[in-house]
Amino acid sequence: MNSEYGERTGDTDGEAADGARTTDPATGTFVAHRNLLFTVAYEMLGSAADAEDVLQETWLRWAGVDLGTVRDQRAYLVRITTRQALSRLRTLGRRKESYVGTWLPEPLLTAPDVAEDVELADSVSMAMMLVLETLAPTERAVFVLREVFDFGYEEIAEAVGKSPAAVRQIAHRARAHVAARRPRGTISPTETRDALDAFQRAIETGDLQSLLGVLAPDVVLMGDGGGVKQAVLRPILGADKVGRLLIGGLGKVAAAASLGPTQVNGHPALMLRLHGEIDTVLAVRIDEGLITGLYAVRNPEKLSHMQQETTLHR
């Protein structure tokens, strides 16, 4: 991270600085809205590392703004962040084309208050982030700003460089697209934990039948090793195939492995450690009480934000 950015914001470790450490109005405003800006960028990009880069670019532009000309500083900062994220989103799309295997969003270890904001937790769930991946860049920006952060059409229009009328049409189209692909019902954290507990017991005991009892018949397993760690290169479909793969694969490393609960993107999940080191983060999608999606992130570059909690904010 740019040293000037860290020094001016008091944010050398990725956390928002205490207001007392700010040195000028521009810095104070940026720090006050930093978690919001990170959340906007992350929801648009699915990558915490890229979101941090967007924040650095936002800061560099914000530091040169004449604050006396800015009517709504929060909206102005979000506009800068959105434009930078849109530019990076298009670059990220080109990178994904050469990515080895399946690309999954970067998991975040989130604080309990994220889960308490049901709408925010839903919007950053691994399942929803994958749905957002199916939107075009501008559609994604409009959907995130409107549906998650409740920005007005005129504010969004300024951020994405479209007319308010065009933004309304884009928002309508994006909502319909997401509605057709999002999880079929709201699942409580308790239901998710119960399903994960049953899943974990079945995996640890090697009980395939019990595992099949918690997997939906059409469950999909997706893995992201980034070409660095071994992972399924294509989605695996069907409870029997997924169950046998998991039981067989984890059985081979059982002596060195430990599987435990964690909180990922506002939802209960599982973390696999090998020899005490984080090896895999396993997030799930649940529909009607059964696991319909399993998302196994193994790429080491995507696991750095599982070391400490990330604060998300609307």
C-alpha positions in Angstrom: 0.0 0.0 0.0 1.2 3.5 -0.8 3.1 4.8 2.2 1.6 8.3 1.8 -1.9 6.8 1.8 -1.1 4.9 5.0 0.4 7.8 6.8 -2.3 10.3 5.9 -5.2 8.0 6.8 -3.4 6.4 9.7 -4.3 3.1 8.0 -1.1 1.1 7.6 -2.7 -2.2 8.6 -5.9 -2.0 6.6 -8.1 -0.9 9.5 -9.8 2.6 9.7 -7.8 4.9 11.9 -9.1 6.6 15.0 -10.5 10.0 14.2 -8.0 11.6 16.5 -5.1 10.5 14.3 -6.4 12.4 11.2 -4.5 15.6 10.3 -6.9 17.5 7.9 -10.5 17.6 6.9 -10.0 15.6 3.7 -8.3 12.8 5.6 -11.0 12.9 8.4 -13.8 12.5 5.9 -12.0 9.7 4.0 -11.4 7.8 7.2 -15.0 8.3 8.4 -16.3 6.7 5.2 -13.5 4.2 4.6 -15.4 1.0 5.6 -18.3 2.0 3.4 -16.0 2.6 0.4 -14.2 -0.7 0.9 -17.6 -2.5 1.0 -18.7 -0.8 -2.2 -15.5 -1.8 -3.9 -15.5 -5.3 -2.6 -19.1 -5.9 -3.6 -18.3 -4.7 -7.1 -15.0 -6.7 -7.4 -15.2 -9.8 -5.2 -11.6 -9.2 -4.3 -10.4 -7.6 -1.1 -7.0 -7.0 -2.6 -8.4 -5.1 -5.5 -10.8 -3.3 -3.3 -7.8 -2.0 -1.2 -6.1 -0.9 -4.4 -9.3 1.0 -5.4 -9.3 2.7 -2.0 -5.7 3.9 -2.5 -6.7 5.3 -6.0 -9.7 6.9 -4.4 -7.6 8.5 -1.7 -5.1 9.9 -4.3 -7.9 11.6 -6.2 -9.8 12.7 -3.1 -6.6 14.3 -1.6 -6.5 16.7 -4.6 -10.2 17.8 -4.4 -11.2 21.3 -3.3 -13.6 20.4 -0.5 -15.3 23.8 -0.8 -16.8 22.7 -4.1 -18.2 19.4 -2.8 -21.8 19.5 -1.7 -22.1 15.8 -0.5 -18.7 14.4 0.5 -20.0 10.9 1.1 -21.6 10.7 -2.4 -18.6 12.2 -4.0 -16.3 9.6 -2.4 -18.6 6.8 -3.5 -18.6 8.2 -7.0 -14.8 8.2 -7.2 -14.7 4.6 -5.7 -17.3 3.4 -8.2 -15.5 4.8 -11.2 -12.2 3.3 -10.1 -13.9 0.0 -9.3 -15.6 -0.1 -12.7 -12.2 0.4 -14.4 -10.6 -2.3 -12.3 -13.6 -4.6 -12.8 -13.0 -4.6 -16.6 -9.3 -5.4 -16.0 -10.2 -8.1 -13.6 -12.5 -9.6 -16.2 -9.5 -10.0 -18.5 -7.4 -11.6 -15.7 -10.2 -14.1 -15.0 -10.1 -15.3 -18.6 -6.6 -16.7 -18.0 -7.2 -17.8 -14.4 -6.4 -21.5 -13.8 -9.7 -23.3 -12.9 -12.7 -21.7 -11.3 -12.5 -18.1 -10.0 -14.3 -17.6 -6.6 -14.7 -14.4 -4.6 -12.1 -13.7 -1.9 -13.5 -14.8 1.4 -13.5 -12.3 4.4 -13.5 -13.1 8.1 -16.3 -10.8 9.2 -17.3 -9.4 12.5 -20.6 -10.5 14.1 -22.3 -7.2 13.4 -22.2 -8.0 9.6 -24.4 -11.0 10.2 -26.8 -8.8 12.2 -27.4 -6.6 9.1 -29.3 -9.2 7.2 -29.4 -7.3 3.9 -25.7 -6.5 4.0 -24.9 -10.2 4.9 -27.1 -11.4 2.1 -25.4 -9.1 -0.4 -21.8 -10.2 0.4 -22.6 -14.0 0.8 -20.4 -16.1 -1.4 -23.6 -17.3 -3.2 -24.7 -13.7 -4.0 -21.2 -12.6 -4.9 -21.2 -15.3 -7.6 -24.6 -14.1 -8.8 -23.2 -10.6 -9.1 -20.3 -12.0 -11.2 -22.9 -12.8 -13.9 -23.8 -9.1 -14.3 -22.1 -6.8 -16.7 -19.8 -4.2 -15.0 -22.2 -1.3 -15.2 -25.2 -3.5 -14.2 -23.2 -4.7 -11.2 -22.4 -1.2 -10.1 -26.0 0.0 -10.5 -27.4 -3.0 -8.6 -24.9 -2.7 -5.7 -25.4 1.1 -5.3 -29.2 0.9 -5.6 -30.2 -2.4 -3.9 -27.5 -2.6 -1.2 -26.6 1.0 -0.5 -29.9 2.7 -1.5 -28.4 5.5 -3.5 -30.7 7.5 -5.6 -30.8 7.2 -9.4 -29.3 10.6 -10.0 -26.4 9.9 -7.7 -25.8 6.5 -9.4 -26.1 8.2 -12.8 -23.2 10.5 -11.9 -21.1 7.6 -10.7 -21.5 5.4 -13.7 -21.8 8.1 -16.4 -25.3 7.3 -17.5 -28.6 9.3 -17.5 -31.0 8.7 -14.6 -33.5 7.1 -17.0 -30.9 4.7 -18.3 -29.9 3.8 -14.7 -33.5 3.0 -13.9 -33.6 0.6 -16.9 -30.3 -1.0 -15.9 -31.5 -1.4 -12.3 -34.7 -3.1 -13.4 -32.8 -5.5 -15.7 -30.2 -6.2 -13.0 -32.9 -6.9 -10.3 -34.6 -9.4 -12.6 -31.3 -11.1 -13.4 -30.4 -11.4 -9.8 -33.8 -12.5 -8.6 -33.8 -15.4 -11.0 -30.4 -16.7 -9.6 -30.3 -15.8 -5.9 -31.0 -18.4 -3.2 -34.6 -19.3 -3.1 -35.4 -18.2 0.5 -33.9 -16.5 3.5 -31.9 -18.9 5.6 -31.2 -18.1 9.3 -27.7 -18.4 10.7 -29.0 -21.2 12.9 -30.2 -23.2 10.0 -26.9 -22.7 8.3 -24.9 -23.7 11.4 -27.1 -26.8 11.8 -26.4 -27.8 8.2 -22.7 -27.2 8.6 -22.6 -29.1 11.9 -24.2 -32.1 10.2 -21.8 -31.7 7.2 -18.8 -31.5 9.5 -19.8 -34.6 11.5 -20.3 -36.6 8.3 -16.9 -35.5 6.9 -15.0 -36.2 10.2 -16.5 -39.6 10.6 -16.4 -40.5 6.9 -20.1 -41.2 6.9 -21.1 -40.9 3.3 -24.8 -41.6 3.9 -25.1 -38.9 6.5 -23.3 -36.5 4.2 -25.7 -37.3 1.4 -28.5 -36.5 3.8 -27.4 -32.8 4.1 -26.5 -32.4 0.4 -29.1 -31.4 -2.2 -29.4 -33.9 -5.1 -28.2 -31.2 -7.5 -25.5 -29.8 -5.2 -22.5 -28.1 -6.9 -19.0 -28.1 -5.6 -16.7 -25.3 -6.9 -13.0 -25.0 -6.0 -10.5 -22.2 -6.4 -6.8 -23.1 -6.1 -5.6 -20.4 -8.5 -3.2 -22.9 -10.1 -1.2 -22.9 -6.8 -3.1 -25.4 -4.8 -4.9 -28.5 -6.1 -8.6 -27.9 -6.5 -11.4 -29.1 -8.8 -10.9 -27.3 -12.1 -14.5 -27.5 -13.1 -17.7 -27.5 -10.9 -18.7 -31.0 -9.7 -22.4 -31.6 -9.9 -24.5 -34.1 -7.9 -24.6 -35.3 -4.3 -23.0 -38.7 -4.9 -20.0 -37.3 -6.8 -19.5 -34.4 -4.4 -19.9 -36.6 -1.3 -17.5 -39.3 -2.5 -14.9 -36.6 -3.6 -15.1 -34.9 -0.2 -14.9 -38.1 1.9 -12.1 -39.5 -0.2 -10.1 -36.3 -0.4 -10.3 -35.2 3.3 -9.8 -38.8 4.4 -6.3 -38.7 2.9 -5.2 -35.7 5.1 -7.3 -36.5 8.2 -4.2 -37.0 10.4 -2.9 -33.5 9.7 -6.3 -31.7 9.3 -8.7 -29.9 11.5 -12.1 -28.6 10.4 -13.7 -25.9 12.4 -16.4 -23.2 12.3 -15.7 -19.7 11.2 -17.7 -16.6 9.9 -17.2 -15.8 6.2 -18.9 -12.8 4.5 -21.5 -12.5 7.3 -22.4 -16.2 7.3 -21.3 -19.4 9.1 -18.7 -21.4 7.2 -15.9 -23.9 7.8 -12.2 -23.5 7.8 -9.8 -26.4 7.1 -6.4 -26.2 8.6 -3.5 -28.5 7.7 -0.7 -28.7 10.2 -2.2 -25.6 11.9 -2.1 -23.4 8.8 -5.2 -22.2 7.0 -5.6 -24.4 3.9 -9.2 -24.1 2.7 -12.2 -21.9 3.4 -15.5 -23.6 2.7 -18.6 -21.5 2.3 -22.0 -22.8 1.5 -25.3 -22.0 -0.2 -28.4 -23.5 1.4 -31.8 -23.8 -0.1 -34.7 -25.3 1.8 -32.5 -26.8 4.5 -30.1 -28.6 2.1 -26.6 -27.5 0.9 -26.9 -26.6 -2.8 -23.6 -25.0 -3.2 -20.1 -25.6 -1.8 -17.4 -23.0 -2.4 -13.9 -24.2 -1.5 -11.2 -21.4 -1.7 -7.7 -22.7 -1.5 -5.7 -20.1 -3.4 -3.3 -18.8 -0.7 -3.5 -15.3 -2.2 -7.2 -15.2 -1.4 -6.9 -16.3 2.3 -5.0 -13.4 3.8 -8.2 -11.7 4.9 -9.1 -14.7 7.0 -6.4 -13.8 9.5 -8.2 -10.9 11.0 -11.8 -9.5 10.9 -12.8 -7.2 8.1 -15.3 -4.4 8.9 -18.0 -4.0 6.3 -20.4 -1.1 6.4 -23.4 0.4 4.6 
